[in-house]
C-alpha cells in the first residue's frame, strides 16, 4: 500500500503542473477566445485612431493658406522675382 502511494506521488512530481492541467479544456478555450477577441478589438481601435489622424492631417493640408504653402515649399521663390 505504501509503495503504491509513493509511486503515484513520484509520478506527479516528475511532471510540472501547468495551468492547462488545472483548468478544464472548455474554460481554457473560453479564455483563449476572450484573449483573441480583446486583441482584435485593440487592433480595430488602433486602425480607427490611425484613420482619424490621417483624415485630420488631410484636412489640415486642405485648409492651408497660400502663404503657408509657400513657406513650406523648399524652393527659394526670391530667385524667381
PDB file of N, CA, C and O in Angstrom:
ATOM      1  N   UNK A   1       0.822  -1.183   0.000  1.00  0.00           N
ATOM      2  CA  UNK A   1       0.000   0.000   0.000  1.00  0.00           C
ATOM      3  C   UNK A   1       0.873   1.257   0.000  1.00  0.00           C
ATOM      4  O   UNK A   1       0.605   2.206  -0.737  1.00  0.00           O
ATOM      5  N   UNK A   2       1.908   1.255   0.824  1.00  0.00           N
ATOM      6  CA  UNK A   2       2.791   2.412   0.910  1.00  0.00           C
ATOM      7  C   UNK A   2       3.584   2.584  -0.389  1.00  0.00           C
ATOM      8  O   UNK A   2       3.829   3.707  -0.828  1.00  0.00           O
ATOM      9  N   UNK A   3       3.973   1.493  -0.984  1.00  0.00           N
ATOM     10  CA  UNK A   3       4.738   1.571  -2.218  1.00  0.00           C
ATOM     11  C   UNK A   3       3.936   2.223  -3.343  1.00  0.00           C
ATOM     12  O   UNK A   3       4.474   3.015  -4.116  1.00  0.00           O
ATOM     13  N   UNK A   4       2.654   1.890  -3.432  1.00  0.00           N
ATOM     14  CA  UNK A   4       1.806   2.468  -4.470  1.00  0.00           C
ATOM     15  C   UNK A   4       1.655   3.975  -4.264  1.00  0.00           C
ATOM     16  O   UNK A   4       1.701   4.737  -5.229  1.00  0.00           O
ATOM     17  N   UNK A   5       1.478   4.402  -3.036  1.00  0.00           N
ATOM     18  CA  UNK A   5       1.329   5.830  -2.754  1.00  0.00           C
ATOM     19  C   UNK A   5       2.600   6.584  -3.122  1.00  0.00           C
ATOM     20  O   UNK A   5       2.531   7.660  -3.715  1.00  0.00           O
ATOM     21  N   UNK A   6       3.737   6.041  -2.781  1.00  0.00           N
ATOM     22  CA  UNK A   6       4.998   6.702  -3.094  1.00  0.00           C
ATOM     23  C   UNK A   6       5.192   6.783  -4.608  1.00  0.00           C
ATOM     24  O   UNK A   6       5.659   7.793  -5.135  1.00  0.00           O
ATOM     25  N   UNK A   7       4.826   5.706  -5.294  1.00  0.00           N
ATOM     26  CA  UNK A   7       4.999   5.666  -6.734  1.00  0.00           C
ATOM     27  C   UNK A   7       4.098   6.708  -7.416  1.00  0.00           C
ATOM     28  O   UNK A   7       4.549   7.398  -8.331  1.00  0.00           O
ATOM     29  N   UNK A   8       2.845   6.830  -6.990  1.00  0.00           N
ATOM     30  CA  UNK A   8       1.923   7.809  -7.569  1.00  0.00           C
ATOM     31  C   UNK A   8       2.416   9.211  -7.244  1.00  0.00           C
ATOM     32  O   UNK A   8       2.354  10.098  -8.096  1.00  0.00           O
ATOM     33  N   UNK A   9       2.893   9.422  -6.053  1.00  0.00           N
ATOM     34  CA  UNK A   9       3.383  10.726  -5.632  1.00  0.00           C
ATOM     35  C   UNK A   9       4.608  11.131  -6.465  1.00  0.00           C
ATOM     36  O   UNK A   9       4.731  12.286  -6.872  1.00  0.00           O
ATOM     37  N   UNK A  10       5.495  10.192  -6.711  1.00  0.00           N
ATOM     38  CA  UNK A  10       6.688  10.466  -7.512  1.00  0.00           C
ATOM     39  C   UNK A  10       6.333  10.789  -8.954  1.00  0.00           C
ATOM     40  O   UNK A  10       6.964  11.655  -9.561  1.00  0.00           O
ATOM     41  N   UNK A  11       5.337  10.112  -9.517  1.00  0.00           N
ATOM     42  CA  UNK A  11       4.914  10.368 -10.893  1.00  0.00           C
ATOM     43  C   UNK A  11       4.392  11.804 -11.040  1.00  0.00           C
ATOM     44  O   UNK A  11       4.671  12.464 -12.041  1.00  0.00           O
ATOM     45  N   UNK A  12       3.653  12.275 -10.067  1.00  0.00           N
ATOM     46  CA  UNK A  12       3.120  13.627 -10.123  1.00  0.00           C
ATOM     47  C   UNK A  12       4.230  14.662  -9.993  1.00  0.00           C
ATOM     48  O   UNK A  12       4.140  15.735 -10.590  1.00  0.00           O
ATOM     49  N   UNK A  13       5.242  14.373  -9.249  1.00  0.00           N
ATOM     50  CA  UNK A  13       6.324  15.327  -9.042  1.00  0.00           C
ATOM     51  C   UNK A  13       7.234  15.406 -10.267  1.00  0.00           C
ATOM     52  O   UNK A  13       7.856  16.443 -10.495  1.00  0.00           O
ATOM     53  N   UNK A  14       7.324  14.362 -11.040  1.00  0.00           N
ATOM     54  CA  UNK A  14       8.186  14.358 -12.218  1.00  0.00           C
ATOM     55  C   UNK A  14       7.681  15.332 -13.277  1.00  0.00           C
ATOM     56  O   UNK A  14       8.480  15.978 -13.957  1.00  0.00           O
ATOM     57  N   UNK A  15       6.400  15.439 -13.417  1.00  0.00           N
ATOM     58  CA  UNK A  15       5.818  16.284 -14.452  1.00  0.00           C
ATOM     59  C   UNK A  15       5.325  17.588 -13.807  1.00  0.00           C
ATOM     60  O   UNK A  15       4.511  17.554 -12.885  1.00  0.00           O
ATOM     61  N   UNK A  16       5.830  18.761 -14.304  1.00  0.00           N
ATOM     62  CA  UNK A  16       5.386  20.022 -13.699  1.00  0.00           C
ATOM     63  C   UNK A  16       3.911  20.281 -13.998  1.00  0.00           C
ATOM     64  O   UNK A  16       3.414  19.929 -15.067  1.00  0.00           O
ATOM     65  N   UNK A  17       3.232  20.890 -13.058  1.00  0.00           N
ATOM     66  CA  UNK A  17       1.816  21.183 -13.206  1.00  0.00           C
ATOM     67  C   UNK A  17       1.685  22.489 -13.987  1.00  0.00           C
ATOM     68  O   UNK A  17       2.305  23.496 -13.645  1.00  0.00           O
ATOM     69  N   UNK A  18       0.880  22.456 -15.024  1.00  0.00           N
ATOM     70  CA  UNK A  18       0.661  23.648 -15.834  1.00  0.00           C
ATOM     71  C   UNK A  18      -0.748  24.168 -15.596  1.00  0.00           C
ATOM     72  O   UNK A  18      -1.596  23.488 -15.018  1.00  0.00           O
ATOM     73  N   UNK A  19      -0.970  25.380 -16.052  1.00  0.00           N
ATOM     74  CA  UNK A  19      -2.287  25.983 -15.897  1.00  0.00           C
ATOM     75  C   UNK A  19      -3.333  25.184 -16.672  1.00  0.00           C
ATOM     76  O   UNK A  19      -4.477  25.063 -16.236  1.00  0.00           O
ATOM     77  N   UNK A  20      -2.940  24.646 -17.812  1.00  0.00           N
ATOM     78  CA  UNK A  20      -3.849  23.826 -18.610  1.00  0.00           C
ATOM     79  C   UNK A  20      -4.299  22.576 -17.880  1.00  0.00           C
ATOM     80  O   UNK A  20      -5.418  22.098 -18.068  1.00  0.00           O
ATOM     81  N   UNK A  21      -3.413  22.055 -17.046  1.00  0.00           N
ATOM     82  CA  UNK A  21      -3.783  20.873 -16.268  1.00  0.00           C
ATOM     83  C   UNK A  21      -4.819  21.222 -15.203  1.00  0.00           C
ATOM     84  O   UNK A  21      -5.689  20.412 -14.880  1.00  0.00           O
ATOM     85  N   UNK A  22      -4.718  22.418 -14.668  1.00  0.00           N
ATOM     86  CA  UNK A  22      -5.619  22.818 -13.599  1.00  0.00           C
ATOM     87  C   UNK A  22      -6.994  23.231 -14.127  1.00  0.00           C
ATOM     88  O   UNK A  22      -8.003  23.033 -13.450  1.00  0.00           O
ATOM     89  N   UNK A  23      -7.037  23.787 -15.296  1.00  0.00           N
ATOM     90  CA  UNK A  23      -8.308  24.223 -15.872  1.00  0.00           C
ATOM     91  C   UNK A  23      -8.848  23.153 -16.810  1.00  0.00           C
ATOM     92  O   UNK A  23      -8.094  22.393 -17.417  1.00  0.00           O
ATOM     93  N   UNK A  24     -10.137  23.114 -16.913  1.00  0.00           N
ATOM     94  CA  UNK A  24     -10.681  22.161 -17.874  1.00  0.00           C
ATOM     95  C   UNK A  24     -10.565  22.753 -19.275  1.00  0.00           C
ATOM     96  O   UNK A  24     -10.363  23.958 -19.426  1.00  0.00           O
ATOM     97  N   UNK A  25     -10.689  21.938 -20.267  1.00  0.00           N
ATOM     98  CA  UNK A  25     -10.464  22.345 -21.652  1.00  0.00           C
ATOM     99  C   UNK A  25     -11.436  23.426 -22.104  1.00  0.00           C
ATOM    100  O   UNK A  25     -11.054  24.341 -22.833  1.00  0.00           O
ATOM    101  N   UNK A  26     -12.669  23.325 -21.682  1.00  0.00           N
ATOM    102  CA  UNK A  26     -13.676  24.290 -22.109  1.00  0.00           C
ATOM    103  C   UNK A  26     -13.352  25.690 -21.562  1.00  0.00           C
ATOM    104  O   UNK A  26     -13.477  26.678 -22.286  1.00  0.00           O
ATOM    105  N   UNK A  27     -12.949  25.777 -20.323  1.00  0.00           N
ATOM    106  CA  UNK A  27     -12.611  27.056 -19.728  1.00  0.00           C
ATOM    107  C   UNK A  27     -11.356  27.636 -20.386  1.00  0.00           C
ATOM    108  O   UNK A  27     -11.278  28.843 -20.618  1.00  0.00           O
ATOM    109  N   UNK A  28     -10.395  26.797 -20.680  1.00  0.00           N
ATOM    110  CA  UNK A  28      -9.185  27.252 -21.362  1.00  0.00           C
ATOM    111  C   UNK A  28      -9.539  27.791 -22.749  1.00  0.00           C
ATOM    112  O   UNK A  28      -8.990  28.806 -23.176  1.00  0.00           O
ATOM    113  N   UNK A  29     -10.441  27.127 -23.447  1.00  0.00           N
ATOM    114  CA  UNK A  29     -10.871  27.584 -24.775  1.00  0.00           C
ATOM    115  C   UNK A  29     -11.590  28.921 -24.661  1.00  0.00           C
ATOM    116  O   UNK A  29     -11.372  29.807 -25.488  1.00  0.00           O
ATOM    117  N   UNK A  30     -12.437  29.084 -23.662  1.00  0.00           N
ATOM    118  CA  UNK A  30     -13.136  30.353 -23.467  1.00  0.00           C
ATOM    119  C   UNK A  30     -12.142  31.486 -23.205  1.00  0.00           C
ATOM    120  O   UNK A  30     -12.294  32.581 -23.748  1.00  0.00           O
ATOM    121  N   UNK A  31     -11.143  31.234 -22.391  1.00  0.00           N
ATOM    122  CA  UNK A  31     -10.141  32.249 -22.098  1.00  0.00           C
ATOM    123  C   UNK A  31      -9.352  32.643 -23.348  1.00  0.00           C
ATOM    124  O   UNK A  31      -9.049  33.817 -23.560  1.00  0.00           O
ATOM    125  N   UNK A  32      -9.023  31.644 -24.173  1.00  0.00           N
ATOM    126  CA  UNK A  32      -8.315  31.933 -25.419  1.00  0.00           C
ATOM    127  C   UNK A  32      -9.189  32.748 -26.363  1.00  0.00           C
ATOM    128  O   UNK A  32      -8.697  33.653 -27.036  1.00  0.00           O
ATOM    129  N   UNK A  33     -10.490  32.430 -26.418  1.00  0.00           N
ATOM    130  CA  UNK A  33     -11.414  33.183 -27.262  1.00  0.00           C
ATOM    131  C   UNK A  33     -11.522  34.634 -26.805  1.00  0.00           C
ATOM    132  O   UNK A  33     -11.532  35.550 -27.627  1.00  0.00           O
ATOM    133  N   UNK A  34     -11.602  34.838 -25.500  1.00  0.00           N
ATOM    134  CA  UNK A  34     -11.685  36.194 -24.962  1.00  0.00           C
ATOM    135  C   UNK A  34     -10.399  36.959 -25.270  1.00  0.00           C
ATOM    136  O   UNK A  34     -10.443  38.139 -25.617  1.00  0.00           O
ATOM    137  N   UNK A  35      -9.268  36.293 -25.145  1.00  0.00           N
ATOM    138  CA  UNK A  35      -7.981  36.927 -25.443  1.00  0.00           C
ATOM    139  C   UNK A  35      -7.936  37.352 -26.913  1.00  0.00           C
ATOM    140  O   UNK A  35      -7.510  38.462 -27.235  1.00  0.00           O
ATOM    141  N   UNK A  36      -8.374  36.468 -27.786  1.00  0.00           N
ATOM    142  CA  UNK A  36      -8.387  36.766 -29.218  1.00  0.00           C
ATOM    143  C   UNK A  36      -9.333  37.934 -29.517  1.00  0.00           C
ATOM    144  O   UNK A  36      -9.011  38.816 -30.313  1.00  0.00           O
ATOM    145  N   UNK A  37     -10.488  37.930 -28.877  1.00  0.00           N
ATOM    146  CA  UNK A  37     -11.471  38.993 -29.082  1.00  0.00           C
ATOM    147  C   UNK A  37     -10.911  40.347 -28.620  1.00  0.00           C
ATOM    148  O   UNK A  37     -11.068  41.354 -29.311  1.00  0.00           O
ATOM    149  N   UNK A  38     -10.267  40.364 -27.463  1.00  0.00           N
ATOM    150  CA  UNK A  38      -9.678  41.613 -26.961  1.00  0.00           C
ATOM    151  C   UNK A  38      -8.562  42.109 -27.878  1.00  0.00           C
ATOM    152  O   UNK A  38      -8.430  43.309 -28.114  1.00  0.00           O
ATOM    153  N   UNK A  39      -7.769  41.182 -28.385  1.00  0.00           N
ATOM    154  CA  UNK A  39      -6.686  41.554 -29.292  1.00  0.00           C
ATOM    155  C   UNK A  39      -7.263  42.150 -30.578  1.00  0.00           C
ATOM    156  O   UNK A  39      -6.736  43.136 -31.094  1.00  0.00           O
ATOM    157  N   UNK A  40      -8.325  41.568 -31.090  1.00  0.00           N
ATOM    158  CA  UNK A  40      -8.973  42.065 -32.295  1.00  0.00           C
ATOM    159  C   UNK A  40      -9.544  43.457 -32.071  1.00  0.00           C
ATOM    160  O   UNK A  40      -9.401  44.336 -32.921  1.00  0.00           O
ATOM    161  N   UNK A  41     -10.190  43.658 -30.931  1.00  0.00           N
ATOM    162  CA  UNK A  41     -10.750  44.976 -30.617  1.00  0.00           C
ATOM    163  C   UNK A  41      -9.644  46.019 -30.519  1.00  0.00           C
ATOM    164  O   UNK A  41      -9.808  47.141 -30.998  1.00  0.00           O
ATOM    165  N   UNK A  42      -8.534  45.667 -29.910  1.00  0.00           N
ATOM    166  CA  UNK A  42      -7.408  46.590 -29.777  1.00  0.00           C
ATOM    167  C   UNK A  42      -6.851  46.965 -31.151  1.00  0.00           C
ATOM    168  O   UNK A  42      -6.532  48.129 -31.395  1.00  0.00           O
ATOM    169  N   UNK A  43      -6.733  45.991 -32.041  1.00  0.00           N
ATOM    170  CA  UNK A  43      -6.249  46.262 -33.396  1.00  0.00           C
ATOM    171  C   UNK A  43      -7.214  47.184 -34.145  1.00  0.00           C
ATOM    172  O   UNK A  43      -6.784  48.095 -34.852  1.00  0.00           O
ATOM    173  N   UNK A  44      -8.512  46.946 -33.988  1.00  0.00           N
ATOM    174  CA  UNK A  44      -9.511  47.796 -34.636  1.00  0.00           C
ATOM    175  C   UNK A  44      -9.435  49.218 -34.094  1.00  0.00           C
ATOM    176  O   UNK A  44      -9.563  50.185 -34.845  1.00  0.00           O
ATOM    177  N   UNK A  45      -9.227  49.337 -32.800  1.00  0.00           N
ATOM    178  CA  UNK A  45      -9.124  50.654 -32.176  1.00  0.00           C
ATOM    179  C   UNK A  45      -7.904  51.402 -32.717  1.00  0.00           C
ATOM    180  O   UNK A  45      -7.986  52.593 -33.017  1.00  0.00           O
ATOM    181  N   UNK A  46      -6.781  50.707 -32.840  1.00  0.00           N
ATOM    182  CA  UNK A  46      -5.573  51.336 -33.375  1.00  0.00           C
ATOM    183  C   UNK A  46      -5.765  51.766 -34.827  1.00  0.00           C
ATOM    184  O   UNK A  46      -5.311  52.838 -35.229  1.00  0.00           O
ATOM    185  N   UNK A  47      -6.439  50.925 -35.612  1.00  0.00           N
ATOM    186  CA  UNK A  47      -6.712  51.281 -37.005  1.00  0.00           C
ATOM    187  C   UNK A  47      -7.597  52.515 -37.087  1.00  0.00           C
ATOM    188  O   UNK A  47      -7.360  53.397 -37.912  1.00  0.00           O
ATOM    189  N   UNK A  48      -8.622  52.582 -36.234  1.00  0.00           N
ATOM    190  CA  UNK A  48      -9.530  53.720 -36.233  1.00  0.00           C
ATOM    191  C   UNK A  48      -8.781  55.003 -35.860  1.00  0.00           C
ATOM    192  O   UNK A  48      -9.004  56.051 -36.465  1.00  0.00           O
ATOM    193  N   UNK A  49      -7.899  54.918 -34.870  1.00  0.00           N
ATOM    194  CA  UNK A  49      -7.115  56.083 -34.471  1.00  0.00           C
ATOM    195  C   UNK A  49      -6.195  56.536 -35.605  1.00  0.00           C
ATOM    196  O   UNK A  49      -6.043  57.733 -35.847  1.00  0.00           O
ATOM    197  N   UNK A  50      -5.591  55.586 -36.289  1.00  0.00           N
ATOM    198  CA  UNK A  50      -4.703  55.909 -37.406  1.00  0.00           C
ATOM    199  C   UNK A  50      -5.489  56.587 -38.537  1.00  0.00           C
ATOM    200  O   UNK A  50      -5.029  57.573 -39.113  1.00  0.00           O
ATOM    201  N   UNK A  51      -6.655  56.061 -38.844  1.00  0.00           N
ATOM    202  CA  UNK A  51      -7.503  56.663 -39.878  1.00  0.00           C
ATOM    203  C   UNK A  51      -7.912  58.075 -39.481  1.00  0.00           C
ATOM    204  O   UNK A  51      -7.944  58.977 -40.319  1.00  0.00           O
ATOM    205  N   UNK A  52      -8.221  58.263 -38.213  1.00  0.00           N
ATOM    206  CA  UNK A  52      -8.620  59.586 -37.729  1.00  0.00           C
ATOM    207  C   UNK A  52      -7.461  60.574 -37.886  1.00  0.00           C
ATOM    208  O   UNK A  52      -7.664  61.704 -38.328  1.00  0.00           O
ATOM    209  N   UNK A  53      -6.242  60.147 -37.524  1.00  0.00           N
ATOM    210  CA  UNK A  53      -5.075  61.013 -37.674  1.00  0.00           C
ATOM    211  C   UNK A  53      -4.820  61.362 -39.144  1.00  0.00           C
ATOM    212  O   UNK A  53      -4.498  62.504 -39.472  1.00  0.00           O
ATOM    213  N   UNK A  54      -4.967  60.369 -40.022  1.00  0.00           N
ATOM    214  CA  UNK A  54      -4.773  60.622 -41.451  1.00  0.00           C
ATOM    215  C   UNK A  54      -5.799  61.628 -41.976  1.00  0.00           C
ATOM    216  O   UNK A  54      -5.461  62.529 -42.743  1.00  0.00           O
ATOM    217  N   UNK A  55      -7.044  61.465 -41.557  1.00  0.00           N
ATOM    218  CA  UNK A  55      -8.099  62.377 -42.001  1.00  0.00           C
ATOM    219  C   UNK A  55      -7.844  63.789 -41.483  1.00  0.00           C
ATOM    220  O   UNK A  55      -8.020  64.755 -42.225  1.00  0.00           O
ATOM    221  N   UNK A  56      -7.432  63.925 -40.219  1.00  0.00           N
ATOM    222  CA  UNK A  56      -7.125  65.246 -39.662  1.00  0.00           C
ATOM    223  C   UNK A  56      -5.964  65.894 -40.417  1.00  0.00           C
ATOM    224  O   UNK A  56      -5.996  67.093 -40.694  1.00  0.00           O
ATOM    225  N   UNK A  57      -4.953  65.114 -40.745  1.00  0.00           N
ATOM    226  CA  UNK A  57      -3.806  65.640 -41.487  1.00  0.00           C
ATOM    227  C   UNK A  57      -4.241  66.091 -42.879  1.00  0.00           C
ATOM    228  O   UNK A  57      -3.824  67.144 -43.359  1.00  0.00           O
ATOM    229  N   UNK A  58      -5.082  65.285 -43.521  1.00  0.00           N
ATOM    230  CA  UNK A  58      -5.571  65.629 -44.847  1.00  0.00           C
ATOM    231  C   UNK A  58      -6.363  66.938 -44.805  1.00  0.00           C
ATOM    232  O   UNK A  58      -6.219  67.785 -45.685  1.00  0.00           O
ATOM    233  N   UNK A  59      -7.198  67.095 -43.779  1.00  0.00           N
ATOM    234  CA  UNK A  59      -7.989  68.320 -43.662  1.00  0.00           C
ATOM    235  C   UNK A  59      -7.104  69.536 -43.381  1.00  0.00           C
ATOM    236  O   UNK A  59      -7.357  70.618 -43.909  1.00  0.00           O
ATOM    237  N   UNK A  60      -6.077  69.366 -42.560  1.00  0.00           N
ATOM    238  CA  UNK A  60      -5.147  70.464 -42.295  1.00  0.00           C
ATOM    239  C   UNK A  60      -4.445  70.890 -43.587  1.00  0.00           C
ATOM    240  O   UNK A  60      -4.313  72.078 -43.879  1.00  0.00           O
ATOM    241  N   UNK A  61      -4.000  69.889 -44.350  1.00  0.00           N
ATOM    242  CA  UNK A  61      -3.329  70.185 -45.620  1.00  0.00           C
ATOM    243  C   UNK A  61      -4.288  70.890 -46.588  1.00  0.00           C
ATOM    244  O   UNK A  61      -3.893  71.803 -47.314  1.00  0.00           O
ATOM    245  N   UNK A  62      -5.514  70.468 -46.586  1.00  0.00           N
ATOM    246  CA  UNK A  62      -6.511  71.031 -47.493  1.00  0.00           C
ATOM    247  C   UNK A  62      -6.807  72.488 -47.144  1.00  0.00           C
ATOM    248  O   UNK A  62      -7.040  73.307 -48.033  1.00  0.00           O
ATOM    249  N   UNK A  63      -6.798  72.808 -45.862  1.00  0.00           N
ATOM    250  CA  UNK A  63      -7.197  74.137 -45.415  1.00  0.00           C
ATOM    251  C   UNK A  63      -6.026  75.103 -45.228  1.00  0.00           C
ATOM    252  O   UNK A  63      -6.210  76.177 -44.656  1.00  0.00           O
ATOM    253  N   UNK A  64      -4.855  74.755 -45.686  1.00  0.00           N
ATOM    254  CA  UNK A  64      -3.711  75.655 -45.559  1.00  0.00           C
ATOM    255  C   UNK A  64      -3.861  76.850 -46.496  1.00  0.00           C
ATOM    256  O   UNK A  64      -4.395  76.748 -47.601  1.00  0.00           O
ATOM    257  N   UNK A  65      -3.374  77.970 -46.015  1.00  0.00           N
ATOM    258  CA  UNK A  65      -3.415  79.171 -46.847  1.00  0.00           C
ATOM    259  C   UNK A  65      -2.264  79.130 -47.857  1.00  0.00           C
ATOM    260  O   UNK A  65      -1.341  78.322 -47.753  1.00  0.00           O
ATOM    261  N   UNK A  66      -2.354  80.019 -48.820  1.00  0.00           N
ATOM    262  CA  UNK A  66      -1.313  80.083 -49.848  1.00  0.00           C
ATOM    263  C   UNK A  66       0.031  80.443 -49.228  1.00  0.00           C
ATOM    264  O   UNK A  66       1.068  79.924 -49.642  1.00  0.00           O
ATOM    265  N   UNK A  67       0.014  81.330 -48.239  1.00  0.00           N
ATOM    266  CA  UNK A  67       1.252  81.735 -47.561  1.00  0.00           C
ATOM    267  C   UNK A  67       1.915  80.550 -46.864  1.00  0.00           C
ATOM    268  O   UNK A  67       3.132  80.384 -46.946  1.00  0.00           O
ATOM    269  N   UNK A  68       1.128  79.732 -46.183  1.00  0.00           N
ATOM    270  CA  UNK A  68       1.670  78.553 -45.506  1.00  0.00           C
ATOM    271  C   UNK A  68       2.279  77.573 -46.502  1.00  0.00           C
ATOM    272  O   UNK A  68       3.330  76.985 -46.246  1.00  0.00           O
ATOM    273  N   UNK A  69       1.619  77.407 -47.622  1.00  0.00           N
ATOM    274  CA  UNK A  69       2.145  76.506 -48.654  1.00  0.00           C
ATOM    275  C   UNK A  69       3.460  77.025 -49.220  1.00  0.00           C
ATOM    276  O   UNK A  69       4.380  76.241 -49.454  1.00  0.00           O
ATOM    277  N   UNK A  70       3.562  78.329 -49.444  1.00  0.00           N
ATOM    278  CA  UNK A  70       4.805  78.911 -49.944  1.00  0.00           C
ATOM    279  C   UNK A  70       5.940  78.768 -48.934  1.00  0.00           C
ATOM    280  O   UNK A  70       7.078  78.477 -49.301  1.00  0.00           O
ATOM    281  N   UNK A  71       5.617  78.974 -47.665  1.00  0.00           N
ATOM    282  CA  UNK A  71       6.648  78.871 -46.617  1.00  0.00           C
ATOM    283  C   UNK A  71       7.160  77.440 -46.463  1.00  0.00           C
ATOM    284  O   UNK A  71       8.324  77.237 -46.118  1.00  0.00           O
ATOM    285  N   UNK A  72       6.329  76.478 -46.707  1.00  0.00           N
ATOM    286  CA  UNK A  72       6.744  75.075 -46.570  1.00  0.00           C
ATOM    287  C   UNK A  72       7.502  74.557 -47.787  1.00  0.00           C
ATOM    288  O   UNK A  72       8.212  73.554 -47.703  1.00  0.00           O
ATOM    289  N   UNK A  73       7.352  75.232 -48.900  1.00  0.00           N
ATOM    290  CA  UNK A  73       7.986  74.780 -50.126  1.00  0.00           C
ATOM    291  C   UNK A  73       9.501  74.985 -50.035  1.00  0.00           C
ATOM    292  O   UNK A  73       9.946  76.061 -49.634  1.00  0.00           O
ATOM    293  N   UNK A  74      10.295  73.988 -50.394  1.00  0.00           N
ATOM    294  CA  UNK A  74      11.754  74.109 -50.251  1.00  0.00           C
ATOM    295  C   UNK A  74      12.405  75.023 -51.294  1.00  0.00           C
ATOM    296  O   UNK A  74      13.565  75.402 -51.130  1.00  0.00           O
ATOM    297  N   UNK A  75      11.700  75.379 -52.342  1.00  0.00           N
ATOM    298  CA  UNK A  75      12.272  76.250 -53.366  1.00  0.00           C
ATOM    299  C   UNK A  75      12.427  77.672 -52.840  1.00  0.00           C
ATOM    300  O   UNK A  75      11.625  78.138 -52.030  1.00  0.00           O
ATOM    301  N   UNK A  76      13.444  78.340 -53.300  1.00  0.00           N
ATOM    302  CA  UNK A  76      13.662  79.727 -52.929  1.00  0.00           C
ATOM    303  C   UNK A  76      12.958  80.608 -53.952  1.00  0.00           C
ATOM    304  O   UNK A  76      13.468  80.811 -55.054  1.00  0.00           O
ATOM    305  N   UNK A  77      11.795  81.128 -53.595  1.00  0.00           N
ATOM    306  CA  UNK A  77      10.983  81.902 -54.530  1.00  0.00           C
ATOM    307  C   UNK A  77      11.564  83.282 -54.817  1.00  0.00           C
ATOM    308  O   UNK A  77      11.185  83.925 -55.796  1.00  0.00           O
ATOM    309  N   UNK A  78      12.461  83.727 -53.986  1.00  0.00           N
ATOM    310  CA  UNK A  78      13.071  85.046 -54.213  1.00  0.00           C
ATOM    311  C   UNK A  78      13.944  85.029 -55.471  1.00  0.00           C
ATOM    312  O   UNK A  78      14.137  86.069 -56.101  1.00  0.00           O
ATOM    313  N   UNK A  79      14.457  83.891 -55.830  1.00  0.00           N
ATOM    314  CA  UNK A  79      15.289  83.771 -57.029  1.00  0.00           C
ATOM    315  C   UNK A  79      14.488  84.002 -58.311  1.00  0.00           C
ATOM    316  O   UNK A  79      15.059  84.365 -59.339  1.00  0.00           O
ATOM    317  N   UNK A  80      13.192  83.799 -58.256  1.00  0.00           N
ATOM    318  CA  UNK A  80      12.354  83.882 -59.455  1.00  0.00           C
ATOM    319  C   UNK A  80      11.702  85.244 -59.633  1.00  0.00           C
ATOM    320  O   UNK A  80      10.923  85.431 -60.568  1.00  0.00           O
ATOM    321  N   UNK A  81      12.002  86.203 -58.755  1.00  0.00           N
ATOM    322  CA  UNK A  81      11.409  87.544 -58.884  1.00  0.00           C
ATOM    323  C   UNK A  81      12.100  88.352 -59.924  1.00  0.00           C
ATOM    324  O   UNK A  81      11.729  89.502 -60.160  1.00  0.00           O
TER     325      UNK A  81
END
